[in-house]
Each structure stands twice: as structure tokens, then as C-alpha cells.
Amino acid sequence: MARFVWLATPLVAWSVGFTSLASAETYTQVVSSFNHTCAIYGSGGLHCWGLNASGQLGDGTTANSAIPVVVPGLVGVTSVSAGRVHTCALAQGVVKCWGDGSEGQLGNGTTNSSPTPVTVVGLAAFSNQPVAVAVGADFSCAQTLNAVTGASTVRCWGGNSAGQVGSGSANAQVFAPATVTGLTGVTHVGAGSYFACAVASGTVRCWGSNISGQFGNGTQGLGSNVPGAAATGITNATTVTAGGSHVCAANGTTGDAWCWGDRGFGQLGDGTIVRNSSITSPVYFGVSFRPTKVFAANAGSCATVSGQAFCWGLNNYGQLGNVGQPVANSGSPLPVTGLSSGVASMAAGLNHACAINTAGALSCWGDNSLGQRGSLPFGAGNPLFAPIGVVKCSLDLDGDGQVLATTDAVLMARAALGYNGTALTGNALGATAPRRSSADLLSYLSASCGIEP
């Protein structure tokens, strides 16, 4: 321990002189809900960054990070979703969750929190194989497939104060996955703050809170612990996304898209901003705006249209990404500055947003007070109104899939101080770990972390 403390001071002084560069990592999916962000990279690894007070970054710590950290032990990740202070991912057919577990949202039968992934119980059976995850504020869901019958449905667990688990249970907490009542033919699921929605045979059905008309069926106020009637006028949806208290659905082939629910910040994209007002039936965007997919934020939305990124709604931190409108809310879609083509996917958090282009490069904009934008500098007063590349710097210098101060930071510090050979690696790497030179580590920091001395 004394040795690490002694090396920490030179390390800090050395790192201040680095210049952040855009990442060269290839990302395939990015998600965010409140103040942290996660993204699948490469062949199925997972990076997370931002707020980490409850361990929602999954790296075994509770330290916030403005640079992506590796979630250890996860390979073959195909789906990830972020909640308020917890995260879930589907990796090699198994759902794992981490972060806050106080409502049972980690799905392991307890209310314990965990800064590293834990396995959700009851989802690996042949009859309910998970195929995707969707996470709300304090609950989690998985779309599941019965490999025998081909039936697809949804199972949820965690906080149930508004009926968001959807199983008909009146319990305030549900500690293991429970089947959402009455859903068949499910092809997509999305989770909002305290409600969730699913696409079933082209229609959209929601459950949980309906305080802002999130069910989309003309009702408001009275929620339900089972799915309500289908949203009106939608028969061909392929995806659904849920925000704080609004919902959007789209057909990825035709470009048909709808939003409904709270419009207090313009998050429905229909050109209106009316505080304390909701629309309880879907609003159709029409033929002039045809997204392939919509991504809901807490009080806003983003979408891709012919490879271009658009955002609308709350803009207090520049999360709409439009330089010409840095802090004013918008009830209509605005193009994201600098992303005029080639956008493949997006994510929208509480006060920030991100996009992945067709080459797999990831950029974010908006609030970075907790590092959720994935770039430096971070802290209060550092919003960014146009996209900047995420710096991928897992600092997994010894290549073991974990970021550990006892090895990785020691290696980096010794390299910075000019150590070579056994003096560099002594007592920092296991007997079978690869030997590193100072040049190796400096090269890693440049190529992998995107920083130059």
C-alpha cells in the first residue's frame, strides 16, 4: 500500500498533461437513463462511465468516472439497459445486473446492492430464455423466448410501487422475475421511470404508472399492475421506448412514428411545449419526419432519420446537441450539430445524449457534471452543445479484463517514471501475465485510451 501511495503523486502530475482524443473503439449499442452511460464494444465487451455512487458502472468501485471502465467478467454482451442507479446486461444468454439493489432490481432474491454483476435467478431455463433487457428507475425486465413453443413474453422484477413489474402482484417489491400478465407475441420491450411497455403483434401495451397518460389508450392517472389496453391507432410498431413519463414507438421499416404522454418540455416532438400537460393518445409524426427508431430521455427524445440525428424536448444542458439552440427547450425535432449522416444508433440520458455512427465511433454531448458524457474535463459547469468523441480508456493495462489499482495503476505510474524490464513489472503482474515495457504502456495509453503525453 505504501508503494502505491508513493507512486500516486507523480501519476497525477503526469496525467494532467494529457490531451483527450476521440476513441478508435468500435461500439455497437449505447444506453443511458439518468447519469451513467454504458456501451457494448468489440465482440461483446461492456464499457460504462459517469455516476457510480451505487456501483452502477460495474467495475467493483463506487468512484465516478469520466472515461469508460470495463465491466469485468462480461463477454458476449448482446443487450444492455441502464436504470436510475443500476444496470443490466444479457451476456451469453444470461442476464446479469449490478448497482443499487434496494428494491430487488438486481433479481438475485435480495435487496443487496452490488458493484459487480450478479446473475438474475430463474431466467436461464429452456422455457424462458432471455433475448433482451430493459431497465426502469428501480425495476428490471427481460424479453424472454420459449424455445419449445416459440412464445415470447416479458418477465420483470424489482420495485413495484406503481405496478411496474406487471405481474398483477400488489407487493411493493418483487425479488425474482415474474411473468407480465397477458402478453403474447412480444417483439420489443422498453422501460420508463415507473412503467414499461411492450410491442406485441404490432400494438403497444403498457403497465405501471399512467399519471401522464403513458398507456396511450386515452386514459390518465390510474395506473395498473397488469398491461392496460393497447395504445390507440398503432398496429405496425416494431420498437417502443419509454422516458420519464412519455412513450414513443416506431416502425423501423416504414418510418411511421408516434409519441404520447407528458409534453411539459416538448418531449413529444409535436411542436408544443405545455407545462403540466399530457396527451393520452399517440401523436403521429406524419410523412415529413420518418425515424427508423426513437430513443426516449427523461424529458426529451432523439431519433435517427436517414442516418441523421435529431433531438427535441428539455435542453437545460445542451442535450439536444444543436449549437444554435444551446439551452432553450424545443417542441420540434432539431438536427444534432455535426452528425448530418451515418448515425446508426443513439441513447438519451437525463441531461445528455450519445450517438454511434455506422463505423462504430461513439460521441456524446450535454451535461458532464458526473462524467456521463465520457470525456474530459468533467464536473459542474462543463456542458457541451455539440458531440465530442468518447475517450475509451479502460486502463486494463495487464489485459486481465479488470481495472485494478494494485496492478494497472502501478504499471502506468512506473511507465510514466521511465521504469523498464523487471523493475516495471515486478510485484505488479502475476507470474503468467504478459511482460510490458514502458514503450508498450505508453503506446497503450495513446492507442487504446486516446490520450497523448
C-alpha positions as CSV (number, residue, x, y, z in Angstrom):
1,M,0.0,0.0,0.0
2,A,2.8,2.4,0.9
3,R,4.4,1.9,-2.5
4,F,1.1,2.7,-4.4
5,V,0.7,5.9,-2.4
6,W,4.2,7.0,-3.2
7,L,3.6,6.5,-6.9
8,A,0.2,8.2,-7.0
9,T,1.6,11.7,-6.8
10,P,3.8,11.5,-9.9
11,L,1.0,9.7,-11.7
12,V,-1.5,12.6,-11.1
13,A,1.0,15.2,-12.2
14,W,1.8,13.2,-15.4
15,S,-1.8,12.7,-16.4
16,V,-2.7,16.3,-16.2
17,G,-0.7,17.0,-19.3
18,F,-2.6,14.5,-21.5
19,T,-4.9,15.7,-24.3
20,S,-8.1,13.7,-24.8
21,L,-8.7,12.4,-28.3
22,A,-11.7,10.7,-29.9
23,S,-12.0,6.9,-29.4
24,A,-11.0,4.4,-32.0
25,E,-13.1,1.7,-30.4
26,T,-15.9,0.1,-32.3
27,Y,-19.2,0.3,-30.4
28,T,-22.5,-1.4,-31.3
29,Q,-25.0,-0.3,-28.7
30,V,-25.2,2.6,-26.2
31,V,-27.7,3.2,-23.4
32,S,-28.3,5.7,-20.7
33,S,-31.1,6.5,-18.3
34,F,-30.1,9.1,-15.7
35,N,-26.4,9.9,-15.1
36,H,-24.4,7.0,-16.3
37,T,-23.9,5.5,-19.7
38,C,-22.9,2.0,-21.0
39,A,-21.9,0.8,-24.4
40,I,-21.2,-2.6,-26.0
41,Y,-17.9,-2.7,-27.8
42,G,-15.8,-5.0,-29.9
43,S,-17.1,-8.6,-29.9
44,G,-19.3,-8.1,-26.8
45,G,-17.4,-6.4,-24.0
46,L,-19.0,-3.6,-22.0
47,H,-17.8,-0.1,-21.0
48,C,-19.6,2.1,-18.5
49,W,-18.9,5.6,-17.3
50,G,-20.5,8.5,-15.3
51,L,-22.1,8.4,-11.9
52,N,-21.1,5.4,-9.8
53,A,-22.3,6.1,-6.2
54,S,-24.2,2.8,-6.1
55,G,-21.8,0.7,-8.2
56,Q,-23.8,1.1,-11.4
57,L,-20.7,1.1,-13.5
58,G,-20.0,-2.4,-12.5
59,D,-16.2,-2.2,-12.1
60,G,-16.2,-3.1,-8.4
61,T,-15.9,0.5,-7.2
62,T,-18.2,3.4,-6.3
63,A,-16.0,6.1,-7.9
64,N,-17.4,8.2,-10.7
65,S,-15.6,8.0,-14.0
66,A,-15.4,10.3,-17.0
67,I,-13.7,7.7,-19.0
68,P,-15.1,4.2,-19.8
69,V,-14.3,1.4,-17.4
70,V,-14.5,-2.2,-18.3
71,V,-17.3,-4.2,-16.6
72,P,-15.3,-7.3,-15.6
73,G,-16.4,-10.8,-16.3
74,L,-18.8,-10.0,-19.1
75,V,-18.2,-11.4,-22.6
76,G,-20.6,-11.8,-25.5
77,V,-22.9,-9.0,-24.4
78,T,-25.8,-8.6,-26.8
79,S,-28.2,-6.3,-24.8
80,V,-27.7,-3.7,-22.1
81,S,-30.0,-1.3,-20.3
82,A,-29.4,1.4,-17.7
83,G,-31.7,2.4,-14.9
84,R,-31.5,5.3,-12.4
85,V,-28.7,3.7,-10.4
86,H,-28.4,0.1,-11.6
87,T,-27.6,-1.6,-14.9
88,C,-28.5,-5.0,-16.5
89,A,-26.9,-6.8,-19.4
90,L,-27.5,-10.0,-21.4
91,A,-24.3,-11.9,-21.8
92,Q,-24.0,-15.3,-23.4
93,G,-27.7,-15.9,-22.7
94,V,-27.5,-15.0,-19.0
95,V,-28.9,-11.7,-17.5
96,K,-26.7,-10.0,-15.0
97,C,-27.4,-6.8,-13.0
98,W,-25.3,-4.6,-10.8
99,G,-25.6,-1.3,-8.8
100,D,-28.4,-0.5,-6.4
101,G,-30.4,-3.5,-5.3
102,S,-32.6,-1.9,-2.6
103,E,-35.8,-2.7,-4.4
104,G,-34.8,-6.2,-5.6
105,Q,-34.0,-4.9,-9.1
106,L,-30.8,-7.0,-9.3
107,G,-33.0,-10.1,-9.5
108,N,-31.0,-12.3,-7.2
109,G,-33.6,-12.6,-4.5
110,T,-32.2,-10.0,-2.1
111,T,-32.2,-6.2,-1.6
112,N,-28.4,-6.2,-1.5
113,S,-26.5,-3.8,-3.8
114,S,-23.5,-5.0,-5.8
115,P,-20.7,-3.0,-7.6
116,T,-20.1,-6.0,-9.9
117,P,-22.5,-8.1,-12.0
118,V,-24.7,-10.7,-10.2
119,T,-26.8,-13.3,-12.0
120,V,-30.6,-12.9,-12.2
121,V,-32.3,-16.1,-11.0
122,G,-34.8,-18.0,-13.0
123,L,-34.1,-16.8,-16.5
124,A,-31.8,-19.4,-17.9
125,A,-34.3,-22.2,-18.2
126,F,-35.1,-23.6,-21.7
127,S,-38.7,-22.3,-21.5
128,N,-37.8,-18.7,-20.7
129,Q,-34.6,-17.8,-22.5
130,P,-33.8,-14.1,-22.3
131,V,-33.3,-12.3,-25.6
132,A,-33.2,-8.6,-24.5
133,V,-33.2,-6.5,-21.3
134,A,-35.0,-3.2,-20.4
135,V,-34.4,-1.4,-17.2
136,G,-36.5,1.3,-15.4
137,A,-35.8,3.6,-12.5
138,D,-36.0,0.8,-9.8
139,F,-37.0,-2.3,-11.7
140,S,-35.8,-4.5,-14.5
141,C,-37.4,-6.6,-17.3
142,A,-36.3,-9.2,-19.8
143,Q,-37.9,-10.2,-23.0
144,T,-38.0,-14.0,-23.0
145,L,-38.5,-16.7,-25.5
146,N,-39.9,-20.2,-25.0
147,A,-37.6,-22.3,-27.2
148,V,-40.2,-25.1,-27.4
149,T,-43.3,-23.2,-28.3
150,G,-41.7,-20.1,-29.8
151,A,-43.8,-17.9,-27.5
152,S,-42.2,-14.6,-26.5
153,T,-43.2,-12.6,-23.4
154,V,-41.8,-10.3,-20.7
155,R,-40.7,-11.0,-17.2
156,C,-39.9,-8.2,-14.7
157,W,-38.7,-7.8,-11.1
158,G,-37.7,-5.1,-8.6
159,G,-39.7,-2.1,-7.4
160,N,-43.4,-2.4,-7.8
161,S,-44.9,0.7,-6.1
162,A,-46.8,1.6,-9.3
163,G,-47.3,-1.9,-10.6
164,Q,-44.3,-1.6,-12.9
165,V,-43.5,-5.3,-12.6
166,G,-46.8,-6.0,-14.4
167,S,-47.5,-9.4,-13.0
168,G,-50.6,-8.4,-11.1
169,S,-48.7,-8.5,-7.7
170,A,-49.7,-5.9,-5.2
171,N,-46.3,-6.3,-3.3
172,A,-44.1,-3.2,-3.2
173,Q,-41.1,-5.3,-4.2
174,V,-40.8,-8.4,-6.4
175,F,-37.5,-10.2,-5.8
176,A,-37.4,-12.6,-8.7
177,P,-38.5,-12.4,-12.4
178,A,-42.3,-12.6,-12.7
179,T,-44.2,-13.0,-15.9
180,V,-46.1,-9.9,-17.1
181,T,-49.7,-10.8,-17.4
182,G,-51.4,-11.4,-20.7
183,L,-48.6,-10.6,-23.2
184,T,-48.0,-12.8,-26.2
185,G,-46.0,-12.4,-29.4
186,V,-43.7,-9.8,-27.8
187,T,-41.1,-8.4,-30.2
188,H,-39.7,-5.4,-28.2
189,V,-39.8,-4.0,-24.7
190,G,-39.0,-0.6,-23.2
191,A,-38.9,0.6,-19.6
192,G,-39.6,4.1,-18.3
193,S,-39.2,5.5,-14.9
194,Y,-42.0,3.6,-13.2
195,F,-43.7,2.0,-16.1
196,A,-42.9,-0.3,-19.0
197,C,-44.3,-1.0,-22.5
198,A,-44.0,-3.9,-25.0
199,V,-44.7,-4.3,-28.7
200,A,-46.9,-7.3,-29.2
201,S,-48.2,-8.2,-32.7
202,G,-47.6,-4.6,-33.8
203,T,-49.6,-3.0,-30.9
204,V,-48.1,-1.2,-27.9
205,R,-49.3,-2.1,-24.3
206,C,-48.0,-0.5,-21.2
207,W,-48.3,-1.1,-17.4
208,G,-47.3,0.6,-14.2
209,S,-47.6,4.4,-13.8
210,N,-50.1,6.2,-16.1
211,I,-50.0,9.5,-14.4
212,S,-49.2,11.3,-17.6
213,G,-51.2,9.1,-20.0
214,Q,-48.3,6.9,-20.8
215,F,-50.6,4.0,-21.7
216,G,-51.6,5.8,-24.8
217,N,-55.2,4.5,-24.7
218,G,-57.0,7.7,-23.8
219,T,-56.7,7.1,-20.0
220,Q,-54.7,9.0,-17.4
221,G,-53.9,8.9,-13.8
222,L,-54.9,5.4,-12.8
223,G,-52.0,3.0,-13.3
224,S,-52.2,-0.8,-13.5
225,N,-50.1,-3.7,-12.3
226,V,-51.0,-5.6,-15.5
227,P,-50.8,-4.3,-19.0
228,G,-53.6,-1.9,-20.0
229,A,-55.5,-1.7,-23.3
230,A,-53.3,-1.1,-26.4
231,A,-52.3,2.4,-27.4
232,T,-54.9,3.7,-29.9
233,G,-54.2,3.8,-33.6
234,I,-50.9,1.8,-33.6
235,T,-50.9,-1.6,-35.4
236,N,-47.5,-1.8,-37.0
237,A,-44.9,-0.8,-34.4
238,T,-41.6,-2.6,-34.2
239,T,-39.9,-0.7,-31.3
240,V,-41.1,1.2,-28.2
241,T,-39.1,3.5,-26.0
242,A,-40.1,5.0,-22.6
243,G,-38.8,8.1,-20.9
244,G,-39.6,9.7,-17.5
245,S,-43.3,9.9,-18.3
246,H,-43.7,9.7,-22.1
247,V,-43.5,7.0,-24.7
248,C,-42.6,6.8,-28.4
249,A,-43.0,4.0,-30.8
250,A,-41.8,3.5,-34.4
251,N,-41.8,1.1,-37.3
252,G,-38.2,0.7,-38.4
253,T,-39.2,-0.2,-42.0
254,T,-41.9,2.3,-42.9
255,G,-40.7,5.2,-40.7
256,D,-44.1,5.6,-39.0
257,A,-43.6,7.0,-35.5
258,W,-45.7,8.2,-32.6
259,C,-45.2,9.8,-29.2
260,W,-47.6,10.4,-26.3
261,G,-47.7,11.3,-22.6
262,D,-46.1,14.3,-20.8
263,R,-45.3,17.2,-23.1
264,G,-44.2,19.7,-20.5
265,F,-40.8,20.2,-22.1
266,G,-41.7,19.4,-25.7
267,Q,-40.7,15.8,-25.5
268,L,-43.5,14.6,-27.8
269,G,-42.0,16.4,-30.8
270,D,-45.3,17.7,-32.0
271,G,-44.3,21.4,-31.9
272,T,-45.9,22.1,-28.5
273,I,-44.5,22.8,-25.0
274,V,-47.3,22.9,-22.4
275,R,-46.3,22.7,-18.8
276,N,-48.3,20.3,-16.6
277,S,-50.0,18.9,-19.7
278,S,-50.2,15.5,-21.3
279,I,-51.5,13.9,-24.5
280,T,-53.1,10.5,-23.7
281,S,-53.2,9.1,-27.3
282,P,-50.4,8.7,-29.8
283,V,-49.4,11.7,-31.9
284,Y,-48.3,10.6,-35.4
285,F,-45.3,12.4,-36.8
286,G,-46.6,12.0,-40.4
287,V,-44.8,11.6,-43.7
288,S,-42.4,14.5,-43.3
289,F,-40.5,13.0,-40.4
290,R,-39.9,9.3,-40.6
291,P,-37.5,7.9,-38.0
292,T,-36.2,4.4,-38.1
293,K,-36.0,4.4,-34.3
294,V,-36.8,6.8,-31.5
295,F,-34.9,7.0,-28.2
296,A,-36.6,8.5,-25.2
297,A,-34.8,10.5,-22.5
298,N,-36.2,11.5,-19.1
299,A,-37.8,14.7,-20.5
300,G,-36.9,14.6,-24.2
301,S,-36.3,12.3,-27.2
302,C,-33.9,11.6,-30.0
303,A,-34.3,9.8,-33.3
304,T,-32.4,8.8,-36.4
305,V,-33.9,9.7,-39.8
306,S,-32.0,8.5,-42.9
307,G,-28.8,8.4,-40.9
308,Q,-29.2,11.9,-39.4
309,A,-29.6,12.5,-35.6
310,F,-32.4,14.7,-34.2
311,C,-33.4,15.6,-30.7
312,W,-36.2,17.5,-29.0
313,G,-37.5,18.4,-25.5
314,L,-35.6,19.5,-22.5
315,N,-32.4,21.3,-23.2
316,N,-31.1,22.8,-20.0
317,Y,-27.6,21.3,-20.5
318,G,-27.5,21.4,-24.3
319,Q,-28.6,17.8,-24.5
320,L,-30.4,18.4,-27.8
321,G,-26.9,18.8,-29.4
322,N,-27.9,21.8,-31.5
323,V,-25.3,24.7,-31.3
324,G,-27.8,27.2,-32.5
325,Q,-30.1,26.5,-29.5
326,P,-27.8,25.8,-26.7
327,V,-30.1,26.0,-23.7
328,A,-33.7,26.6,-25.0
329,N,-36.2,23.7,-25.0
330,S,-37.7,22.6,-28.3
331,G,-41.1,21.0,-29.0
332,S,-39.9,20.1,-32.5
333,P,-37.0,17.9,-33.7
334,L,-33.7,19.7,-34.2
335,P,-30.7,18.3,-36.1
336,V,-27.7,17.4,-33.9
337,T,-24.8,19.6,-34.9
338,G,-22.1,17.7,-36.7
339,L,-24.0,14.5,-37.1
340,S,-25.6,15.1,-40.5
341,S,-25.1,11.5,-41.8
342,G,-24.1,8.0,-40.9
343,V,-25.8,7.8,-37.5
344,A,-26.7,4.2,-36.7
345,S,-28.0,4.3,-33.1
346,M,-28.5,6.7,-30.2
347,A,-29.1,7.0,-26.4
348,A,-30.6,9.8,-24.3
349,G,-30.0,10.2,-20.6
350,L,-31.2,12.7,-18.0
351,N,-29.3,15.7,-19.4
352,H,-27.0,14.2,-22.0
353,A,-27.2,12.1,-25.2
354,C,-24.9,9.9,-27.3
355,A,-24.8,8.5,-30.9
356,I,-22.9,5.7,-32.6
357,N,-22.1,6.1,-36.3
358,T,-22.0,3.4,-38.9
359,A,-18.3,2.9,-38.4
360,G,-18.9,2.2,-34.7
361,A,-17.5,5.5,-33.3
362,L,-19.3,6.9,-30.3
363,S,-19.8,10.6,-29.4
364,C,-21.8,12.3,-26.6
365,W,-22.9,15.8,-25.7
366,G,-24.8,17.7,-23.0
367,D,-24.1,17.5,-19.2
368,N,-20.8,16.1,-18.0
369,S,-21.0,17.0,-14.3
370,L,-20.6,13.4,-13.3
371,G,-18.6,12.2,-16.2
372,Q,-21.7,10.8,-18.0
373,R,-20.6,12.2,-21.4
374,G,-17.5,10.2,-21.3
375,S,-15.0,12.9,-22.0
376,L,-12.8,15.4,-20.1
377,P,-13.0,17.8,-18.4
378,F,-15.9,16.8,-16.2
379,G,-17.6,18.5,-13.3
380,A,-20.2,21.2,-12.9
381,G,-20.2,23.9,-15.5
382,N,-18.9,21.8,-18.4
383,P,-21.9,21.2,-20.7
384,L,-21.1,20.6,-24.4
385,F,-23.6,21.7,-27.0
386,A,-22.2,19.6,-29.9
387,P,-20.9,15.9,-30.0
388,I,-17.4,15.0,-28.9
389,G,-15.8,11.6,-29.2
390,V,-15.9,9.4,-26.1
391,V,-12.5,8.6,-24.8
392,K,-12.2,4.8,-24.3
393,C,-9.7,4.3,-21.6
394,S,-10.4,1.2,-19.6
395,L,-6.8,1.2,-18.3
396,D,-6.8,-2.5,-18.3
397,L,-3.1,-2.5,-18.8
398,D,-2.4,-6.1,-17.9
399,G,-5.2,-7.4,-20.1
400,D,-7.0,-9.4,-17.4
401,G,-10.4,-7.8,-18.1
402,Q,-10.3,-5.9,-14.8
403,V,-9.3,-2.4,-13.8
404,L,-7.3,-2.8,-10.6
405,A,-5.3,0.0,-8.9
406,T,-2.9,-2.7,-7.5
407,T,-1.8,-3.7,-11.0
408,D,-2.9,-1.3,-13.7
409,A,-2.3,2.0,-12.0
410,V,1.1,0.7,-10.7
411,L,2.1,-0.3,-14.3
412,M,1.0,3.1,-15.6
413,A,2.9,5.0,-12.9
414,R,6.1,3.0,-13.4
415,A,5.9,3.5,-17.2
416,A,5.5,7.2,-16.6
417,L,8.5,7.3,-14.4
418,G,10.6,5.5,-17.0
419,Y,10.9,2.1,-15.4
420,N,11.8,-0.8,-17.7
421,G,12.0,-4.6,-17.6
422,T,11.6,-6.3,-14.3
423,A,11.6,-3.0,-12.4
424,L,8.5,-2.1,-14.4
425,T,6.5,-5.3,-13.9
426,G,7.9,-6.5,-10.6
427,N,5.1,-7.2,-8.0
428,A,2.5,-5.7,-10.3
429,L,1.7,-8.6,-12.6
430,G,1.0,-12.3,-11.9
431,A,3.6,-14.9,-12.9
432,T,1.7,-15.8,-16.1
433,A,0.8,-12.2,-17.1
434,P,2.4,-10.6,-20.2
435,R,5.6,-8.6,-19.5
436,R,5.2,-5.0,-20.5
437,S,7.8,-2.4,-21.4
438,S,7.4,1.4,-20.8
439,A,7.0,1.8,-24.6
440,D,4.2,-0.8,-24.6
441,L,2.3,1.0,-21.9
442,L,2.8,4.4,-23.4
443,S,1.6,3.0,-26.7
444,Y,-1.5,1.6,-25.0
445,L,-2.3,4.9,-23.4
446,S,-2.1,6.5,-26.8
447,A,-3.9,4.0,-29.0
448,S,-6.4,2.5,-26.6
449,C,-7.0,5.3,-24.1
450,G,-6.9,8.1,-26.7
451,I,-4.5,10.2,-24.8
452,E,-1.1,11.6,-25.6
453,P,1.7,12.7,-23.2
